[in-house]
Amino acid sequence: MPIRQGSIDQLCGVYSVMNATELVIGKFHYDRQLKRKASQRKTLFSDLIGHLAKHGMLETVLTSGIEQIDENGLINIAVKSVKKYQKLKLRKQIVFDSCEVTIDQFWEKLTQHLDQPSTAAIINISGRIQHWTCVRQITPDTMILSDSSGIRRIAKSQCSIGEGSRDRYILWPTLTYLLSVVQK
């Protein structure tokens, strides 16, 4: 069996930012030098990896992952990249300032956000898996993901907030970020 992305590297934080950005703004930007569409993926990946390397974090993130994508500036790098190449203003919102939130409150906040056009959410989960992922849609019972490791859905009935057993998905409200485009 071939080696799969993510089976060795721990770049889920980088990929969650990339997947959320792509959901919000699309796959391409116009490259003025090339005078054609260019891949926003490659540009943003280069910007994110460059940021980690510049700050001496690349080796650690590659081998151990990243605990705080916001404190380490990854979302802000995406905001700057989108502004530079897309001429769009990407807005980042921290959802909760406390983990004193019920699963229903968490679900409702994500539902309100994801019901809007050109939106995405980045969440951190633990328990079954320690992972950053991107939520592209939410129903009353399920989060539908755009995920680098191949997870497609997470059932609400399998989730808890801030604590739980290793057979559940533990959601961290203070590590949940909403992305959207600021309309002019």
C-alpha positions as CSV (number, residue, x, y, z in Angstrom):
1,M,0.0,0.0,0.0
2,P,1.4,3.4,-0.9
3,I,2.2,6.0,1.7
4,R,-0.7,8.5,2.1
5,Q,-0.4,12.2,2.8
6,G,-0.8,12.7,6.5
7,S,0.4,9.2,7.4
8,I,3.9,10.7,8.1
9,D,3.6,14.5,8.1
10,Q,1.4,16.4,10.5
11,L,0.3,19.3,8.3
12,C,-3.4,19.1,9.0
13,G,-3.3,22.6,10.4
14,V,-1.8,24.0,7.2
15,Y,-4.3,22.0,5.1
16,S,-7.3,23.1,7.2
17,V,-6.4,26.7,6.5
18,M,-5.9,26.0,2.8
19,N,-9.2,24.1,2.5
20,A,-11.2,26.7,4.4
21,T,-9.6,29.5,2.2
22,E,-10.4,27.7,-1.0
23,L,-14.0,27.1,0.1
24,V,-14.5,30.8,0.8
25,I,-12.7,32.3,-2.3
26,G,-12.3,29.6,-4.9
27,K,-9.4,27.7,-6.4
28,F,-7.7,30.3,-8.6
29,H,-6.4,33.9,-8.6
30,Y,-5.4,36.0,-11.5
31,D,-1.6,36.2,-11.8
32,R,-0.7,39.6,-13.3
33,Q,2.8,38.5,-14.3
34,L,1.6,35.4,-16.1
35,K,-1.5,37.2,-17.3
36,R,-3.7,34.1,-16.6
37,K,-5.3,32.3,-13.8
38,A,-2.9,30.6,-11.3
39,S,-3.5,28.1,-8.5
40,Q,-4.3,29.8,-5.3
41,R,-3.5,26.4,-3.6
42,K,0.2,26.5,-4.6
43,T,0.5,30.2,-3.7
44,L,-1.1,29.8,-0.3
45,F,0.8,26.6,0.4
46,S,4.1,28.3,-0.4
47,D,3.1,31.3,1.8
48,L,2.2,29.1,4.8
49,I,5.2,26.8,4.5
50,G,7.5,29.9,4.1
51,H,6.0,31.4,7.2
52,L,6.7,28.3,9.3
53,A,10.2,28.0,7.9
54,K,10.9,31.7,8.6
55,H,9.8,31.3,12.2
56,G,11.8,28.1,12.7
57,M,8.6,26.0,13.1
58,L,8.6,23.9,9.9
59,E,10.4,20.8,11.2
60,T,8.2,20.7,14.4
61,V,5.0,21.2,12.5
62,L,5.9,18.6,9.9
63,T,6.7,15.9,12.5
64,S,4.5,16.9,15.5
65,G,1.7,19.1,14.2
66,I,0.6,22.5,15.4
67,E,-1.5,23.2,18.4
68,Q,-2.5,26.8,17.7
69,I,-3.0,27.7,14.1
70,D,-4.1,31.2,15.0
71,E,-1.4,32.1,17.5
72,N,1.2,30.9,15.0
73,G,-0.2,33.2,12.4
74,L,-1.4,30.7,9.8
75,I,-4.9,32.2,9.4
76,N,-3.4,35.7,9.1
77,I,-1.0,34.5,6.4
78,A,-4.1,33.3,4.5
79,V,-5.8,36.6,5.0
80,K,-2.8,38.5,3.6
81,S,-2.4,36.1,0.7
82,V,-6.0,36.5,-0.3
83,K,-5.8,40.3,-0.1
84,K,-2.6,40.3,-2.2
85,Y,-3.6,37.9,-4.9
86,Q,-7.4,38.0,-4.9
87,K,-7.9,41.6,-3.8
88,L,-10.5,40.3,-1.4
89,K,-10.8,40.8,2.3
90,L,-11.0,37.5,4.2
91,R,-12.5,37.8,7.7
92,K,-11.5,35.6,10.5
93,Q,-13.7,35.3,13.6
94,I,-12.9,33.5,16.8
95,V,-16.2,31.7,17.7
96,F,-16.0,31.4,21.5
97,D,-13.7,32.7,24.2
98,S,-14.6,29.9,26.5
99,C,-15.2,26.1,26.4
100,E,-18.3,26.7,28.6
101,V,-20.5,26.0,25.6
102,T,-23.0,23.2,25.0
103,I,-22.9,21.0,21.9
104,D,-26.1,22.6,20.8
105,Q,-24.7,26.2,21.2
106,F,-21.6,25.1,19.2
107,W,-23.7,23.5,16.5
108,E,-26.0,26.6,16.2
109,K,-23.1,29.0,15.9
110,L,-21.6,27.0,13.1
111,T,-25.0,26.5,11.4
112,Q,-25.6,30.3,11.4
113,H,-22.2,31.0,9.9
114,L,-22.2,28.2,7.3
115,D,-25.7,29.0,6.1
116,Q,-24.2,32.2,4.6
117,P,-22.5,32.1,1.1
118,S,-18.7,31.8,0.8
119,T,-18.0,30.6,4.3
120,A,-16.1,27.9,6.1
121,A,-15.1,26.9,9.6
122,I,-11.8,25.6,10.9
123,I,-12.1,23.3,14.0
124,N,-9.8,21.4,16.2
125,I,-10.8,17.9,17.3
126,S,-9.3,15.4,19.7
127,G,-10.4,12.1,21.2
128,R,-10.6,9.7,18.3
129,I,-8.0,11.7,16.4
130,Q,-6.0,14.9,17.2
131,H,-6.7,16.9,14.1
132,W,-7.4,20.3,12.5
133,T,-10.1,20.2,9.8
134,C,-12.4,22.4,7.8
135,V,-16.2,22.3,8.0
136,R,-17.9,23.2,4.8
137,Q,-21.5,22.4,5.7
138,I,-23.5,21.4,8.7
139,T,-26.9,19.8,9.2
140,P,-28.8,19.3,12.4
141,D,-27.0,15.9,12.8
142,T,-23.8,16.1,10.9
143,M,-20.7,18.2,10.1
144,I,-19.6,17.8,6.5
145,L,-15.9,18.3,6.1
146,S,-13.4,19.3,3.5
147,D,-10.6,17.3,5.1
148,S,-7.0,16.6,4.2
149,S,-7.1,13.1,5.8
150,G,-10.2,11.9,4.1
151,I,-12.7,12.3,6.9
152,R,-16.0,13.2,5.2
153,R,-18.5,13.5,8.0
154,I,-18.7,13.7,11.8
155,A,-22.0,12.9,13.4
156,K,-23.2,15.3,16.2
157,S,-24.1,12.2,18.3
158,Q,-20.3,11.3,18.3
159,C,-19.2,14.7,19.6
160,S,-18.7,16.3,22.9
161,I,-17.3,19.7,24.0
162,G,-13.9,19.9,25.8
163,E,-13.8,16.5,27.3
164,G,-14.9,12.9,26.6
165,S,-13.6,9.5,25.9
166,R,-11.2,8.5,23.2
167,D,-14.1,7.0,21.2
168,R,-15.7,10.4,20.7
169,Y,-14.8,13.5,18.7
170,I,-14.0,16.2,21.2
171,L,-14.6,19.7,19.9
172,W,-12.7,22.8,21.2
173,P,-14.8,26.0,20.9
174,T,-11.9,28.3,21.6
175,L,-10.0,26.7,18.8
176,T,-12.8,27.2,16.2
177,Y,-12.5,29.9,13.6
178,L,-15.0,31.2,11.1
179,L,-13.9,32.4,7.7
180,S,-15.8,34.6,5.2
181,V,-15.3,37.2,2.6
182,V,-16.1,40.8,3.7
183,Q,-18.5,42.1,1.1
184,K,-17.7,45.6,-0.3
